[in-house]
Structures are given as C-alpha cells and as structure tokens.
Amino acid sequence: MQESSSYDFIIAGSGCAGLSLLVQILAEPSLRDKKILLIDREQKNSNDRTWCFWETKPGPFESVVKKQWDELWFRSMTLSRLFKLHPYKYKLIRGLDFYQYCESLISRASNVERRIETVTDVGEDARGPYVESEAGKVYATYVFNSLLFEKPVMGKNEYYLLQHFRGWLIETPVPAFDPKQATMMDFRTSQHHGATFVYVMPFSETEALVEYTLFSRDLLQDGEYVSGLKNYIEQRLGITDYQVKEEENGVIPMTNFAFSRGRGGLVNIGTAGGQTRGSSGYTFQFIQRHSAAIVRALRQGKSPLLPLTGREKRAAFYDSVLLDILYNETLPAHEIFTRLFARNEPVKVLRFLDKDNTIPEDFRLVSSLPTMPFLKAAIKQF
Ligand SMILES: Cc1cc2nc3c(=O)[nH]c(=O)nc-3n(C[C@H](O)[C@H](O)[C@H](O)COP(=O)(O)OP(=O)(O)OC[C@H]3O[C@@H](n4cnc5c(N)ncnc54)[C@H](O)[C@@H]3O)c2cc1C
C-alpha cells in the first residue's frame, strides 16, 4: 500500500456535510491557502434529495433556494392551523442545484483536489489522522469525515427508528395549489403503519412536491408508498388529474445513539457526526451551524473538534424522551404534534426543533404535552 503526501484538510464524503463545510472553508479568507482533498465514491450529479429548513437570514446557499414560504399549515384530524413564520422563512433547496453550485465553486479553487474513490477506513495513527482507500492512506492535519461505515449498535434505552418517505413532484393541468402556503405536516392520513404524515411544497399554482413520510421501525412495500401518495392527493388535495414529473425516496435515521464527534484530528460531520436531530430527522441547518463553528475554530487556530454545547445536550435528552415514546408507541405522533401546534406559538415550536429555545421556553412547550407518558420516559432516559 502506498502512503501519499499530506494535506491540511481531507473531507471524506462530498454530500451535504462535506460540501457545506468546504464551501464555508473556501469563503474564509484566512483558510484560502489550505491544501484540501475531497473524496467521495461518486460524482454528485443527480437530484437525489430535497432539503427543507427554516432560517431568519439568508444562508450560505441562498442563491440556490428554489422557493421560500412565509406561511405554513399544520393539519391533523383535530386541528388545522395556518401560521405565519415571521421571523423565519421556510426554504427548499433541490439537491442537484446544491451540488452544481458547490461544484462551480470547487472548480475555481486551485487548492482543492478531488478524488473519486471508495473509502475503506478513517482514523488516526502515529502519523496523524488519515483516510484509507484502495489507493492507500492519505494524511492531513484534520480529517473531516461524513461517512457512516456501519449501522450503530444500540445500547440500553437507545432507539433507532427510520424516517422514510417517497415524494412526487406533481403537475396539474389546472390551478390546484396556493404557492404562498406550504404544508409542514398533515397527519390526516392512515396511521396504520406508524406515525405517518404528508408535506406539500407548492412551487406554483400547478406544481408541488408532495412527500408521504413515516416514522417507524421498518420500511414499507413499494406499493404502500404509492397508495399512500395517491390516496392523499385524491382525497385530501382533491386532485385526480395530475402527472408525476419526478420521484424522490429517502431514509433518515432517527436515533438517540450518541454518534462520536471524533477524536484528535479526526472530526465527524453530518449524520455520521450526530448532526441529524434524533426526533425529527432535520439535519440541513445543523450541518450549516456545525460547519460555521468548525470554520470559526480553524480561523482562531483552535481545534475544530467541538464539544457538545449545553443546548445540544438538552436537545439530545428531549430527543431521547420523544424517541422512547415513538418507539414504544406510548402516544401517537399525531397527538404529540397536534398538542404542540395547538397549545404553543408555532414559531416557538420551530425554535424548539432548532434547539434555540431557552430553558423556560422549553419547559412551557414540554408542559403542553401529556404529563405521565413524558414523565415516565424522561425518568427512564435520565
Ligand atoms: C431523500 C432525503 C431527503 C432529506 N430531506 C431533508 C430535509 O428536507 N431537511 C433536512 O434537514 N434534512 C433532510 N435530509 C437529511 C439530511 O439533511 C441529509 O441526509 C444530508 O444529505 C446528510 O448529509 P451527510 O453529508 O451527512 O450525508 P450525505 O449527504 O448522504 O453524504 C455522504 C456522502 O458520503 C459518500 N460515501 C458514503 N460512503 C462512502 C465510502 N465508503 N467511500 C466514499 N464515499 C462514500 C456518499 O456518496 C455521499 O456523497 C434528507 C435526507 C434524504 C436521504
């Protein structure tokens, strides 16, 4: 096996986390001379996912936001609530637009080298942090790793649920949507397979992305996603004449497993670094924040291996409690989310999901939920 020359940074994985970090490093003047290697087993050139998230200001990927909304619907069998998002905007980015934008920045950066290789290991030995592939080991001052080599093994009171979904981009011959209002969650669908909801992102009066989403232990049969989508489009949206232009499938782990942040010069990022929120699957904004914090540390000459903040620890505890309830089906998800959106300012719910609330705000929100099941799960998880 060959050992090749050193880099300042190696980024393993050119998905959301790898590219977000790279873009933020390239934007930092004090890091412009750093020699960077980006490794992935594939070129990212397909529209393999869509990211939805909310923020108050323009972010680093503002130029590729396809659509943003100021108003959102929450719906269940017992609640229909349209809420204004101010100060947030709910934004949507198509994966392909994101990859192409990052690619255009990378192609202009002479300090970035690209390799298409399958990585077999990442770690740290006497020479420092490394990435290993069939071509050998490569070393760097810091390795930023977004690869998950295997499914984590759960310990006591740790849960691993799947958030799985199928989305259709549909087009109708006549106006069928209000493009100013998106649907964040609509639980008015069968809950037979577990926690199930649909979200609807209208791009125009005649085009929308409709995603049928579940939180459960197992995936469904192919036809079950299709019938879930068809039923919702016909029965809830009242649309019978439409064409499916694109399809999206995905699985996101929802777990309270404590992913390692890394050690020494090996820094885990993205889902592999614990940036997926265990109780919601939201990841995009946490990746942006983590990337910004890493760049800040590097600029200040500090280690980018950042300890968990108090807010992150608190949020991890809430995630464990909620996952305990969802996994053991102590309370149905539609009831939990209906209570949250009925009894609180929806913007506070968004802040909670973003880990941005203060302790008293968290307390008010949590106390709007049924006490006994949450207390029991909290004691167990404590
Ligand atoms: C379909 C879908 C939709 C999602 N929608 C949202 C959303 O709306 N909002 C939100 O906040 N989150 C969403 N997520 C969750 C999360 O934002 C994404 O999964 C995000 O892409 C995670 O970033 P990542 O870099 O950790 O992983 P990825 O983006 O999956 O990147 C990992 C990279 O590693 C590469 N790789 C893997 N193994 C190897 C190997 N052995 N050798 C070399 N390369 C390898 C892969 O090719 C890939 O490019 C979604 C996820 C999916 C799957």
The ligand as a Gaussian input file, in Angstrom:
#p B3LYP/6-31G(d) Opt

LIG

0 1
 C      -34.066000      11.996000       0.408000
 C      -33.652000      12.782000       1.636000
 C      -34.283000      13.988000       1.915000
 C      -33.900000      14.740000       3.052000
 N      -34.554000      15.900000       3.319000
 C      -34.157000      16.652000       4.378000
 C      -34.785000      17.909000       4.650000
 O      -35.739000      18.287000       3.975000
 N      -34.316000      18.667000       5.677000
 C      -33.264000      18.257000       6.459000
 O      -32.852000      18.996000       7.350000
 N      -32.681000      17.042000       6.240000
 C      -33.102000      16.256000       5.228000
 N      -32.479000      15.037000       4.987000
 C      -31.470000      14.572000       5.974000
 C      -30.057000      15.129000       5.702000
 O      -30.083000      16.523000       5.513000
 C      -29.388000      14.506000       4.503000
 O      -29.332000      13.107000       4.648000
 C      -27.983000      15.043000       4.285000
 O      -27.645000      14.740000       2.960000
 C      -26.950000      14.451000       5.258000
 O      -25.682000      14.912000       4.881000
 P      -24.381000      13.998000       5.030000
 O      -23.273000      14.723000       4.380000
 O      -24.248000      13.577000       6.440000
 O      -24.686000      12.664000       4.207000
 P      -24.787000      12.537000       2.636000
 O      -25.310000      13.775000       2.034000
 O      -25.526000      11.270000       2.387000
 O      -23.261000      12.391000       2.169000
 C      -22.481000      11.260000       2.427000
 C      -21.532000      11.094000       1.230000
 O      -20.629000      10.035000       1.514000
 C      -20.425000       9.294000       0.336000
 N      -19.960000       7.983000       0.766000
 C      -20.629000       7.111000       1.564000
 N      -19.861000       6.024000       1.795000
 C      -18.699000       6.222000       1.138000
 C      -17.488000       5.480000       1.008000
 N      -17.316000       4.296000       1.619000
 N      -16.480000       5.985000       0.256000
 C      -16.606000       7.194000      -0.338000
 N      -17.730000       7.942000      -0.257000
 C      -18.752000       7.464000       0.471000
 C      -21.750000       9.300000      -0.366000
 O      -21.579000       9.083000      -1.756000
 C      -22.241000      10.720000      -0.065000
 O      -21.886000      11.636000      -1.065000
 C      -32.849000      14.272000       3.893000
 C      -32.246000      13.044000       3.600000
 C      -32.643000      12.298000       2.500000
 C      -31.970000      10.962000       2.241000

